[in-house]
Amino acid sequence: MTLSMTIPVQLRRTEHHLILMASHAYWKEKLCNAIWNKETLDVSQIVKDDSCDLGHWLRSGEKHPHIMHLQSYHDLVRKNVEFHIQASKVAKCVNEKNYDAALRLTEHNSAFEYSSTAVISAIFFLKKEATKAMRLH
């Protein structure tokens, strides 16, 4: 079973946003492990924002129309797109066997790391805004 099958449609319970974050972290870890293991990666797949469980969940709007109107939802979509752009740059370096460059692209102050952190923050903001919107209804 993939994580996308376990991601909740609604973000009512406290742990649901944690599932979204775990999905992102798992995918990010898989990419970083590819650097160390010198694996070949599918850059054309990695650049697609719906190739991960989080992106797939975000793009399946018919499953959660109650949050699609929220600005934080659209912010998360944009930040996930940016993460996949950065991840594809890392993957390209890995495929070119330029592992030092790939590692530099994933360093603490890199665009890759910034975009990854932005995704996690955006998940928190979506959780907060969704919870507030649900209370109003």
Secondary structure, 3 states (H helix, E strand, C coil): CCHHHCCCCCCCCCCHHHHHHHHHHHHHHHHHHHHHHCCCCCHHHHCCCCCCHHHHHHHCHHHCCCCCCCHHHHHHHHHHHHHHHHHHHHHHHHHCCCHHHHHHHCCCCCHHHHHHHHHHHHHHHHHHHHHHHHHHC
